[in-house]
Amino acid sequence: MTIQVNVKLDERLLKEVERLVKEGRVKTKKEAFERALQLLVKSYKADELTRRVDKIREGTEKFPSVTALAVESHEEES
């Protein structure tokens, strides 16, 4: 389902988007705005994931990493 959204944009931003269309980097202004919003949402999701991982790891900084343990274990086997 597609929903129409009306927004007011800075004229300079709109001219940049129109330039991207003219250069063929995107097919339409709609595509440019959709891609920009997808990148924005993806960025916020990545930030949220980073915060969640940091919260889980909080207090474990003194423990060796899994990679360090694997290397140590491998060295002991040699």
C-alpha positions as CSV (number, residue, x, y, z in Angstrom):
1,M,0.0,0.0,0.0
2,T,1.3,3.5,-0.9
3,I,0.3,6.6,1.1
4,Q,0.9,10.1,-0.2
5,V,2.7,12.4,2.1
6,N,3.0,16.1,1.6
7,V,6.2,17.8,2.9
8,K,7.8,21.2,2.6
9,L,11.5,21.0,1.7
10,D,14.3,23.4,1.6
11,E,14.7,24.6,-2.0
12,R,18.4,23.7,-2.1
13,L,17.7,20.1,-1.0
14,L,15.0,19.7,-3.7
15,K,17.5,21.1,-6.3
16,E,20.1,18.5,-5.2
17,V,17.5,15.7,-5.5
18,E,16.5,16.9,-8.9
19,R,20.2,16.9,-9.9
20,L,20.4,13.3,-8.8
21,V,17.5,12.4,-11.1
22,K,18.9,14.4,-14.0
23,E,22.3,12.6,-13.6
24,G,20.5,9.3,-13.6
25,R,21.6,8.3,-10.1
26,V,17.9,7.7,-9.2
27,K,15.0,7.4,-11.6
28,T,12.6,9.7,-9.8
29,K,12.4,12.1,-6.9
30,K,10.1,9.5,-5.2
31,E,12.9,6.9,-5.5
32,A,15.4,9.4,-4.0
33,F,13.2,10.2,-1.0
34,E,12.4,6.5,-0.4
35,R,16.0,5.5,-0.5
36,A,17.0,8.4,1.8
37,L,14.3,7.4,4.3
38,Q,15.3,3.7,4.1
39,L,18.9,4.7,4.9
40,L,17.7,6.9,7.8
41,V,15.7,4.0,9.3
42,K,18.5,1.6,8.8
43,S,20.9,3.9,10.5
44,Y,18.6,4.3,13.5
45,K,18.1,0.5,13.7
46,A,21.9,0.0,13.6
47,D,22.3,2.6,16.4
48,E,19.7,0.8,18.5
49,L,21.3,-2.6,18.0
50,T,24.7,-1.1,19.0
51,R,23.2,0.3,22.2
52,R,21.6,-3.0,23.0
53,V,24.8,-5.0,22.5
54,D,26.7,-2.4,24.6
55,K,24.2,-2.8,27.4
56,I,24.5,-6.6,27.3
57,R,28.3,-6.4,27.4
58,E,28.3,-3.8,30.2
59,G,30.4,-5.1,33.0
60,T,32.1,-7.8,31.0
61,E,35.0,-5.6,29.8
62,K,37.4,-7.4,32.1
63,F,36.7,-10.8,30.6
64,P,38.7,-11.9,27.5
65,S,36.9,-11.8,24.2
66,V,35.7,-15.0,22.5
67,T,38.3,-14.5,19.8
68,A,41.1,-14.2,22.4
69,L,39.9,-17.4,24.1
70,A,39.8,-19.3,20.7
71,V,43.3,-18.2,19.8
72,E,44.6,-19.1,23.3
73,S,42.9,-22.5,23.0
74,H,44.4,-23.1,19.6
75,E,47.9,-22.2,20.8
76,E,47.6,-24.6,23.7
77,E,46.7,-27.5,21.3
78,S,49.8,-26.9,19.2
